[in-house]
C-alpha cells in the first residue's frame, strides 16, 4: 500500500512547492471531532424545543450550513424504535423524524456528520442502532486514579458540595461527544469497585452527573463490589442466598432509583483477581447475578456480570471463563447480561475470540472491548483498534451453524436477546485532549460508530474521523493518514507478539517486553513463560488435544481446524501450538525466520509512520503535528525495543542467527527493563502506574 502512494506523494510535494502558503485550520484537542464547526449558519430550523434534549438539538443544528431549512419532528414509527431516526433530503431542504427526542438528537448529529464527512450533502436514510446498550466502562477510582488509564486522572471529581462550573462544562462536552457517535450508557467507576460507591454522599454526586448526561440520552451505571453490604451495613457476610443480604440490595436499588429514576444498573466483577463474589460462600455466578437482577428488576435495571474470571488452578487460563459459565447457560435472569472480553485471555494485541461466545445459547451476551490501550502501547503508540474489533465481531462461532458471527449473536436482532449490549473500556482522562494521544481519540469515536452499526467498515470510520478532526486536509494527506491508521494495529502485533504470541509483557506494567520474566513466588499464570513456553524444541502454547485441549471449547469446524497445526491459521499458530523452530510456514520459511520477518516488518512500519506523518506536515495544525510526531518517534523506538528484546531472548532457545537487522545485546535489553521497572530509565513519554 505504501508503494501505491508514491506518485501521490510526489504530486503533493510538487503542489506544495507551487504554493506560497498552505492555510491550515487550527486544532483544539479538547474539541475532539468537533473541530472548526460552523458558527454562521443561516439554516431555518423548525422544531418545538420545549425540553432540554430538544434545545440541544436546536443548538447543534445551528451549525448546519448545507441546508436552507430543516424540519425536526416527532412521529409514530414503530420500526424506528426508541432511538432510530429517518432523514429525508431533497436539495437543500431536509427533515429529521424520530419517535423519541433521543432519536432526533442522533439524527441531528448524523446530518452534521454528513456536513463534514460525506461530500457536504445530507444523505436520506433510516437508521436504528445495532445494540440497545452501547456502553463506556470507565475504570476510574474515587481517589482520581484511572486503572490502565494513560490520559491523566479521572474526569469525575467527588469533592465539594456540588459539581463546579468547569466540571459541568467538561461533562456536557463528554456527553455531547458520546451522543454524537451513539453511545447511550456509561459506567463511571472501576470494575475493581470500592463499596463506598454506594454510600449516600457518593450517590448524591452520581445523581448530579446523571442529570447532566440525561438530556444527551445517556444512562448512568455503576460498578459494584459484591461485599458492599458487609462494608456499608455490617452484615455478617454477602451470601447471595441469605435474606438479609438480598433485602439490603433491594433497599439499595430503591434508594438509587429514588435519586436517579433512569439509572441503568450494575456492572459486576466477582471472584476474579481476588475480588469477592458468590463463590466465596459456596454459591454460583448464577446465584450472585440473579440476586442483583431481582433487586433491579422492579426498576427495569440491568446486571452486566463479567466473565473475566480466573484463579490459581491447573486449568489453562484460556479455558476458565468457559468452564465457569457454560454449565449455567439458560439459568440467568432475563435482565442479566454476561459481559465477555473479546478474547479468552486479556485484551491482547491479537487473540482468537473467546469460545464462550459460541457456547452460551440461552444467555444474553455482551462483547467487552478495550478502547484504552493497556496492551497496545498506552498513550504513546498509534494503534487504530477498529480493525481489531471488526475482526472480533465478524468472527464466526458456528454456534448455530455457519454465519453465527459474534455480531449476529449479540445484537438486538439475535434470538433470545431481550436487551443487547456492547461495552468499551474507556480511554478518557483529564488530559487536555481527553485521550493522551490525539490519534487515540479515533478509537473512542470508532467504538461508538461500530456499536451503532456493526457493518460500518474501519476505513469508513477512519475517513469520517479524519474529516471531522482535521477538516480541509487535501485528499492525498487524508489517504496517507487513513493508511497509517489502517496499518497500525497489524504493525503493533508484528513488533510485539506476532503469530499468536501473547502476554509476554513486562512485570508491573503492560508497556514493554519481558519474555524472560521470573518473579520468585509469583503466580505461574502471571509469568510470560506460562504463555510462550519457549524451549530448545520450539515456541508456543500447546492447546491442542495433546496439550490443554482448549481447542475443544470451540465449535466445529473450528475445533478441528485450530487443533491441527497444518490447518490452524498462522496468526494463531503459537496460541494453539508448540511449534518446532524448523517448522515450515506457508511462506516456506522456518518458524524462526518467519518470526524474525514479522518483527522486522512491524519495526519497519513504525518508520513508515514517522516518514508519512512528516510528509503531511504542511496540512496539519502545528501543535497537533508536533504532538503526534513525538508519539510516533516514541513508537518507533519502542518497536526497536520489542524487536531486539524478543528476538534476542527467543534466540537463546532457537540457536539460529538473526540476520535481518543490527540489534543490541540481550543484556542491554534486560537491563533496560530493570531500569524501567525502577522508573530510572523509562522510555520517553512512558507513564508509570
C-alpha positions, 0 to 999 in steps of 0.5 A: 500500500505504501508503494501505491502512494508514491506518485501521490506523494510526489504530486503533493510535494510538487503542489506544495512547492507551487504554493506560497502558503498552505492555510491550515485550520487550527486544532483544539484537542479538547474539541475532539471531532468537533473541530472548526464547526460552523458558527454562521449558519443561516439554516431555518430550523423548525422544531418545538424545543420545549425540553432540554434534549430538544434545545440541544438539538436546536443548538447543534443544528445551528451549525448546519450550513448545507441546508436552507431549512430543516424540519425536526419532528416527532412521529409514530414509527414503530420500526424506528424504535426508541432511538432510530431516526429517518432523514429525508433530503431533497436539495437543500431542504431536509427533515429529521423524524424520530419517535423519541427526542433521543432519536432526533438528537442522533439524527441531528448529529448524523446530518452534521456528520454528513456536513463534514464527512460525506461530500457536504450533502445530507444523505436520506436514510433510516437508521436504528442502532445495532445494540440497545446498550452501547456502553463506556466502562470507565475504570476510574477510582474515587481517589482520581486514579484511572486503572490502565488509564494513560490520559491523566486522572479521572474526569469525575471529581467527588469533592465539594458540595456540588459539581463546579462550573468547569466540571459541568462544562467538561461533562456536557462536552463528554456527553455531547461527544458520546451522543454524537457517535451513539453511545447511550450508557456509561459506567463511571467507576472501576470494575475493581469497585470500592463499596463506598460507591454506594454510600449516600454522599457518593450517590448524591454526586452520581445523581448530579452527573446523571442529570447532566448526561440525561438530556444527551440520552445517556444512562448512568451505571455503576460498578459494584463490589459484591461485599458492599453490604458487609462494608456499608451495613455490617452484615455478617457476610454477602451470601447471595442466598441469605435474606438479609443480604438480598433485602439490603440490595433491594433497599439499595436499588430503591434508594438509587432509583429514588435519586436517579429514576433512569439509572441503568444498573450494575456492572459486576466483577466477582471472584476474579483477581481476588475480588469477592463474589458468590463463590466465596460462600459456596454459591454460583455466578448464577446465584450472585447475578440473579440476586442483583437482577431481582433487586433491579428488576422492579426498576427495569435495571440491568446486571452486566456480570463479567466473565473475566474470571480466573484463579490459581488452578491447573486449568489453562487460563484460556479455558476458565471463563468457559468452564465457569459459565457454560454449565449455567447457560439458560439459568440467568435472569432475563435482565442479566447480561454476561459481559465477555472480553473479546478474547479468552485471555486479556485484551491482547494485541491479537487473540482468537475470540473467546469460545464462550461466545459460541457456547452460551445459547440461552444467555444474553451476551455482551462483547467487552472491548478495550478502547484504552490501550493497556496492551497496545502501547498506552498513550504513546503508540498509534494503534487504530483498534477498529480493525481489531474489533471488526475482526472480533465481531465478524468472527464466526462461532458456528454456534448455530451453524455457519454465519453465527458471527459474534455480531449476529449473536449479540445484537438486538436482532439475535434470538433470545436477546431481550436487551443487547449490549456492547461495552468499551473500556474507556480511554478518557482522562483529564488530559487536555485532549481527553485521550493522551494521544490525539490519534487515540481519540479515533478509537473512542469515536470508532467504538461508538460508530461500530456499536451503532452499526456493526457493518460500518467498515474501519476505513469508513470510520477512519475517513469520517474521523479524519474529516471531522478532526482535521477538516480541509486536509487535501485528499492525498494527506487524508489517504496517507493518514487513513493508511497509517491508521489502517496499518497500525494495529497489524504493525503493533502485533508484528513488533510485539507478539506476532503469530499468536504470541501473547502476554509476554509483557513486562512485570508491573506494567503492560508497556514493554517486553519481558519474555524472560520474566521470573518473579520468585513466588509469583503466580505461574499464570502471571509469568510470560513463560506460562504463555510462550513456553519457549524451549530448545524444541520450539515456541508456543502454547500447546492447546491442542488435544495433546496439550490443554485441549482448549481447542475443544471449547470451540465449535466445529469446524473450528475445533478441528481446524485450530487443533491441527497445526497444518490447518490452524491459521498462522496468526494463531499458530503459537496460541494453539501450538508448540511449534518446532523452530524448523517448522515450515510456514506457508511462506516456506520459511522456518518458524524462526525466520518467519518470526524474525520477518514479522518483527522486522516488518512491524519495526519497519512500519513504525518508520513508515509512520514517522516518514508519512506523518512528516510528509503531511506536515504542511496540512496539519495544525502545528501543535497537533503535528508536533504532538503526534510526531513525538508519539510516533518517534516514541513508537518507533523506538519502542518497536526497536525495543520489542524487536531486539528484546524478543528476538534476542531472548527467543534466540537463546532457545532457537540457536539460529542467527538473526540476520535481518537487522543490527540489534543490541545485546540481550543484556542491554535489553534486560537491563533496560527493563530493570531500569524501567521497572525502577522508573530510572530509565523509562522510555520517553513519554512512558507513564508509570502506574 
